[in-house]
Amino acid sequence: MTDRFYRATQALKRLPAIHGNKGEASKSGTVTPEKIALVSDLLDANVAKADIADRVGLHASTIYNLARKHRRGNLL
């Protein structure tokens, strides 16, 4: 293992301590009716799907699937 590779792996380990634990790992997969209503309201307000995922705490793929159902009128 080279010194450069070792330093890079150690820097990756320090990222959550520096920037907090955010991203896909910190998101809960539980979809509640309250979250569905919030997603629906945010989609109506034309908020970007990535921003909705961060605000609601769901995975981006879940928001994408809910947006498809919302467009079809099957969300609520």
Backbone hydrogen bonds in HBPLUS format (Angstrom, degrees):
<---DONOR---> <-ACCEPTOR-->    atom                        ^
c    i                          cat <-CA-CA->   ^        H-A-AA   ^      H-
h    n   atom  resd res      DA  || num        DHA   H-A  angle D-A-AA Bond
n    s   type  num  typ     dist DA aas  dist angle  dist       angle   num
A0006-TYR N   A0002-THR O   3.05 MM   4  6.29 161.0  2.09 149.3 154.7     1
A0007-ARG N   A0003-ASP O   2.99 MM   4  6.21 161.6  2.03 148.8 153.2     2
A0008-ALA N   A0004-ARG O   3.03 MM   4  6.25 154.2  2.10 145.6 152.8     3
A0009-THR N   A0005-PHE O   2.97 MM   4  6.26 157.8  2.02 152.5 157.7     4
A0010-GLN N   A0006-TYR O   2.99 MM   4  6.22 155.3  2.05 149.1 156.0     5
A0011-ALA N   A0007-ARG O   2.96 MM   4  6.13 149.1  2.06 143.7 152.1     6
A0012-LEU N   A0008-ALA O   3.06 MM   4  6.33 151.2  2.14 145.1 152.3     7
A0013-LYS N   A0009-THR O   3.19 MM   4  6.44 145.6  2.31 139.6 148.1     8
A0014-ARG N   A0010-GLN O   3.23 MM   4  6.52 136.0  2.44 138.4 149.2     9
A0014-ARG N   A0011-ALA O   3.17 MM   3  5.18 131.1  2.42  95.0 107.8    10
A0015-LEU N   A0012-LEU O   3.40 MM   3  5.38 149.6  2.50  97.4 105.6    11
A0017-ALA N   A0014-ARG O   3.14 MM   3  5.44 122.0  2.50 106.8 120.9    12
A0018-ILE N   A0014-ARG O   3.15 MM   4  6.40 146.6  2.26 152.4 162.4    13
A0018-ILE N   A0015-LEU O   3.08 MM   3  5.14 123.7  2.42  99.3 113.7    14
A0019-HIS N   A0015-LEU O   2.84 MM   4  5.90 178.3  1.84 171.6 171.0    15
A0020-GLY N   A0016-PRO O   2.79 MM   4  4.66 130.9  2.03 126.1 132.6    16
A0026-SER N   A0023-GLY O   3.28 MM   3  5.85 142.1  2.43 112.8 121.3    17
A0027-LYS N   A0024-GLU O   3.32 MM   3  5.46 164.6  2.35 107.4 111.8    18
A0028-SER N   A0057-GLY O   3.11 MM  29  6.03 123.8  2.44 148.3 154.6    19
A0035-LYS N   A0032-THR O   3.08 MM   3  5.21 117.8  2.48  99.5 114.1    20
A0036-ILE N   A0032-THR O   3.00 MM   4  6.33 155.9  2.06 153.6 160.9    21
A0037-ALA N   A0033-PRO O   2.98 MM   4  6.18 156.4  2.04 144.4 150.0    22
A0038-LEU N   A0034-GLU O   2.98 MM   4  6.22 154.3  2.04 143.8 151.1    23
A0039-VAL N   A0035-LYS O   2.86 MM   4  6.05 160.2  1.89 150.2 155.4    24
A0040-SER N   A0036-ILE O   2.94 MM   4  6.12 157.3  1.99 146.2 152.6    25
A0041-ASP N   A0037-ALA O   2.99 MM   4  6.25 157.4  2.05 146.7 152.2    26
A0042-LEU N   A0038-LEU O   2.94 MM   4  6.18 159.5  1.98 150.4 156.2    27
A0043-LEU N   A0039-VAL O   2.84 MM   4  6.03 152.1  1.92 149.7 157.6    28
A0044-ASP N   A0040-SER O   3.01 MM   4  6.22 152.0  2.09 144.1 151.6    29
A0045-ALA N   A0041-ASP O   3.07 MM   4  6.35 136.3  2.27 137.1 148.9    30
A0047-VAL N   A0042-LEU O   3.12 MM   5  5.60 168.9  2.14 156.1 156.8    31
A0046-ASN N   A0043-LEU O   3.07 MM   3  5.04 160.2  2.11 105.6 109.3    32
A0052-ILE N   A0048-ALA O   2.97 MM   4  6.33 152.7  2.05 150.7 159.3    33
A0053-ALA N   A0049-LYS O   2.94 MM   4  6.16 157.3  1.99 146.4 152.0    34
A0054-ASP N   A0050-ALA O   3.11 MM   4  6.40 153.6  2.19 143.3 149.5    35
A0055-ARG N   A0051-ASP O   2.92 MM   4  6.13 160.3  1.96 149.9 155.5    36
A0056-VAL N   A0052-ILE O   2.85 MM   4  5.90 170.9  1.86 159.5 161.7    37
A0057-GLY N   A0053-ALA O   2.92 MM   4  5.53 145.2  2.04 133.3 143.3    38
A0062-THR N   A0059-HIS O   3.10 MM   3  5.26 125.2  2.41  99.3 112.9    39
A0063-ILE N   A0059-HIS O   3.16 MM   4  6.57 155.4  2.23 150.0 156.5    40
A0064-TYR N   A0060-ALA O   2.93 MM   4  6.19 154.9  1.99 147.3 154.5    41
A0065-ASN N   A0061-SER O   2.99 MM   4  6.22 159.1  2.04 144.2 149.0    42
A0066-LEU N   A0062-THR O   2.91 MM   4  6.14 159.0  1.95 149.6 155.7    43
A0067-ALA N   A0063-ILE O   2.82 MM   4  5.99 148.6  1.92 146.0 155.0    44
A0068-ARG N   A0064-TYR O   3.04 MM   4  6.35 149.9  2.13 146.3 153.8    45
A0069-LYS N   A0065-ASN O   3.10 MM   4  6.42 159.2  2.15 146.9 152.0    46
A0070-HIS N   A0066-LEU O   2.82 MM   4  6.01 146.0  1.94 141.6 152.0    47
A0071-ARG N   A0067-ALA O   2.94 MM   4  6.17 154.6  2.00 148.0 153.2    48
A0072-ARG N   A0068-ARG O   3.15 MM   4  6.39 149.7  2.25 142.6 150.5    49
A0073-GLY N   A0069-LYS O   2.99 MM   4  6.08 118.2  2.39 135.2 150.7    50
A0074-ASN N   A0069-LYS O   2.83 MM   5  5.01 147.4  1.94 156.3 153.3    51
A0073-GLY N   A0070-HIS O   3.17 MM   3  5.02 142.5  2.32  93.5 104.5    52
